[in-house]
Amino acid sequence: MIRSMTGYGIAEQTYLSKKIVVEIKTLNSKQLDLQVKLPNELRFAELNFRNAIGAKLQRGKVDVVITITDIDLTQTYHIDKDIVKAYKEQIEAISSELGIPPAMDLAATLFRMPGIFNVPVENYDEAFVAKVSDTIDQALDIVDGFRIQEGNTLKKDLLHRVELILSYLDEVEPYEKTRHDVIKQRLTKNLSELTSSGQYDENRFEQELIYYLEKLDITEEKVRLRQHCNYFNESCDDDQAGKKLGFISQEMGREINTLGSKANEVNIQKLVVKMKDELEKIKEQVCNIL
């Protein structure tokens, strides 16, 4: 099953007086590029979180944000009145001593001073960490569902473009049948123009013509390209098929390039250009597949 490396998921849970929110964003990358932002109090569990995320997502640029907020702020955040009082007395004393007019809004000045808010130090136990892990798993499941949905869209597009390449390959055959006669006529004309008498050894000419046509034969390239296309379609159902599909598309490109260089026929070369255009779109899409 194809999975895109593009995904998004957010999950949240409430535990005691805390709200746990986990947000995950993923983009394409050759390797796993994982960035985790979390409260300092949870740093001791970061490695476990990373291992769980990496095992699930495998590859891609992954940004994870874990936030912990208090549901009832009145129970956890307090203003230290003694510190505020000390600041007020110092400000008034300095203003009086230096002759500075009193501030129009002394309260606003005081509440900007450091240390007036009493924020308790959090100590998260194993049960809380387990709850965070469970929230991460929920977010990962959402991301995985998103990736599968995007993967199905990518698969349809890829199969359609491979089908177009095969259809262009079928269009090559009519031009290929007339190509030999055209090449023979052109060589005969050129040879006649180069000889003063217009006569030449026909047996030798036939031998050279066969050798020349064999060099320009594209049967092998057509067979291989068709095989690669079929193999590509079959591999779309494999797990983590991104790199494999990338390798197959490279082989498809080699056969298309060789076919174009040996075609020696304008209509075939036009079809080759169309194949290359579809193949480039395939390569771009494959870069987004896990």
Disulfide bonds with the S-S distance in Angstrom:
none
